[in-house]
Amino acid sequence: QVQLAESGGGTVQSGGSLRLSCAASGPIFSIYGMGWFRQAPGKEREFVAAVNWSGGTTLYADSVKGRFTISRDNAKNTVYLQMNSLKPEDTAVYYCAYRPLRATTGPYDYNDWGQGTQVTVSS
């Protein structure tokens, strides 16, 4: 089982920025995908962004395109989510996830999950 440790959440005002980090450790395959998902109270977990470790191709939800950027540090097995122009509707618990295959947008495709980090955007 891959262990994922998220950090970087917090509270910001609307229009502000935050950067989330997720460090992976354990039995990591050479070709895999990592994604960020979020879940607001009373809502289902939704896809935010994902990256393929081999090649670096990225996927984004329409709601965050142009505002969020996912990136990776191969040497550190760490994925980042830079979030700019934050809106109150971005408020949620953000989760990092891992799958030993190419990244997808479906949460059920991912094998391992972090514990989540709270992001709160005030208006």
N, C-alpha and C positions, 0 to 999 in steps of 0.2 A: 504494500500500500504506500502510495506517495503521500508525504506530509506537505501541507501547504500552510504557510504563515503569512497572513496579511497584516499590513500596517498602513497608516497614513490617513485614516478617516478623521472626521472632526466636524466642526460647525463653522460655516462661512456665510457671508451675506450673498444675496443674489448678485450675480455678475462676477463673483470671486472664483478662485481656483484652488484645487487640491490635487495632490498626486498620491495615488495608491500604489503600494508595492506588494508583491507576492513572491516569496522565496519557496522554491520546491526542493525537497530532499527525498532520498529513498531510491527505489528501483525505477529510474526514469529511462524510458526507451529513447533511442536516438532520433526517432521520428515521432513527434507528438504535437498535440495542440493544447493551448491554454486559453482559457476564456474568463471573462468577467460577466457576472450576472448580478441582478439586484432584485430585492424584494421589499416592497413598501407594505405597511400594515394593511391587512385585508385584501391584498392582491397576490397574484401568482408570481412566482419567480420568473423574471424576464431576462432575455439576452441583452448584453450591452456591447461587448466587443470580444474578439478572439484573434489569436495569432498562431500561425504554423511555425514551429521552431525551425524546421528545415525550409529555407527559402524566405521566411518572414512575411508571407502573405497575410493580409489582415481582413477581418470582417467587422462590420459595424451595424448596429441598429440604426434605423432611419432617424430616430429621435435624438441621437447623439452625434451623428455625422457632422463634421466641421467644428465640433466643440471638444470632443474627446479624442485622445490619441493613445493607442496601445503600442507598446514597444517591449523589447526583450533584451536581456543581457545574457548571452550564451554562457559566458564564463561563470556567472553567478547563479545560473538557473533561476533567474528572477524575471518576472514580468511586471510591467508598470502600466498604470492607467492615469494619464494626465488629463484632468478634467478642467476645462476653462468655460467661462461664461455660464456658470452654474445657475440653475433655476430651482425654485422651490419644488417643482415636480421631480427633480432629481433626488430628492430626499428618500433614502432607503438604506437597508443594510446591503452592502456590496460583498459579493462572494467571488473568490477565485476558484477555478476548477481546472482539472487536468484529465486528458484522455490520451491513451497510447496510440492514437491515430490522428489523422488530420483534423483540424479544428472544424467544428460545426456550430450552428446557432441553437441547437436543441439541448436544453439542460439535461435531459435523460440520456444523452450520449456521453456524458462525462462520468468518469469513474470515482474521482476523489475530489473532495471539497475542503476549503478552508472554513474557519469558524465564522468568518464575516467581520466586517468593520462598518460602523455606522457613519453615514454621511448625512448631515442635516444642513439644508440651505434655507436661510431665513429671508423673508421678503422685506 
